[in-house]
Amino acid sequence: MAMVDMKQIHALEDATDLLADPAGLRRRAAEHGCLFFRGLLDPSRVNDVRWQVLTVCNDDGWLAPGSDPMDGVAHPDTRVYESDDPRWQNFYNSVLCIRDFHALALDPALIGMFEVLFGEPPLAHSRNICRLVFPDLNTHSTPPHQDNYFIGGSDETWTAWMPLGDCPEELGGLAVNRGSHRHGMLETTEGVGPGGRQVPVEDDSAWVGGDYACGDVIILHSLTIHQGRDNLTSDRLRLSADYRYQPRSHPVREDSLQPHMNWLTWEEIYGQWDGDDPVKYYWKAWDLDVVKREPR
Ligand SMILES: O=C(O)CCC(=O)C(=O)O
């Protein structure tokens, strides 16, 4: 299936002003199950991560010969998608070793925003996710799903999704089914695309989405349905990051603190980082309520 058709798409509504009004911010969060922040992050910091991910793509021969790596132009003969394809695994393992990709999840603007939302210090999960979407692969756009299925732990876990670089609508950003968290946990079935699982979607759902600029962030509750929009460009790669946060006092499932995909260990990921880098194992400084993953 991948992406479902969206009959109603509303513009992204900037919630930045509500950061000065915590009660208003929480009210909108409870109603919509998502909040959008225009320019929350310094675009140069985000673009620096984009550069490092695209450098991996370049090293792997995934970019059009002679193009500027920062433009993210896909090699015309290469189409790879998230799977156990060794080319993908090799790429993804290199991305997970990028120190600044993990450091971005701890940016003070993100942490400060979640502290306002939660009314207590947040815990940033360390299972950070990078998505890279080639053009012409719309059968593999991320299907509609709820993150809670993958995360478990506290329902009050929120995902922050951000493009790594400008992401106009045709490049296929994130679409969020506004208010869908209020229907609770839905039946998840097998799907095609990142995550490999999907939930049913009401035909008349109200979605939000649009053009995202580098530095913009949309956050969504763990039960809010969302999907990746098709990359409709002829040749551009779409890059994005998903970082997750919850109130630090809530239970966290142990795998939320493991590297995404579990193809590498933290020791392997941290191999080339400075010995005393504070981004390494930052969560170990806190007394967390870590819970086991129950078999499904
Ligand atoms: O970027 C995407 O295509 C979807 C990301 C997403 O929904 C997720 O990781 O939960």
The ligand as an SDF file (V2000), in Angstrom:
LIG
                    3D

 10  9  0  0  0  0  0  0  0  0999 V2000
    9.9340    9.9840    7.0520 O   0  0  0  0  0  0  0  0  0  0  0  0
    9.0940    9.1270    6.8060 C   0  0  0  0  0  0  0  0  0  0  0  0
    8.8460    8.7240    5.6720 O   0  0  0  0  0  0  0  0  0  0  0  0
    8.2670    8.5620    7.8990 C   0  0  0  0  0  0  0  0  0  0  0  0
    8.9190    8.6010    9.2180 C   0  0  0  0  0  0  0  0  0  0  0  0
    8.0410    7.9840   10.2480 C   0  0  0  0  0  0  0  0  0  0  0  0
    6.8630    8.0450   10.1710 O   0  0  0  0  0  0  0  0  0  0  0  0
    8.5780    7.2690   11.3680 C   0  0  0  0  0  0  0  0  0  0  0  0
    9.7910    7.0250   11.4070 O   0  0  0  0  0  0  0  0  0  0  0  0
    7.7990    6.9250   12.2690 O   0  0  0  0  0  0  0  0  0  0  0  0
  1  2  2  0
  2  3  1  0
  2  4  1  0
  4  5  1  0
  5  6  1  0
  6  7  2  0
  6  8  1  0
  8  9  2  0
  8 10  1  0
M  END
$$$$
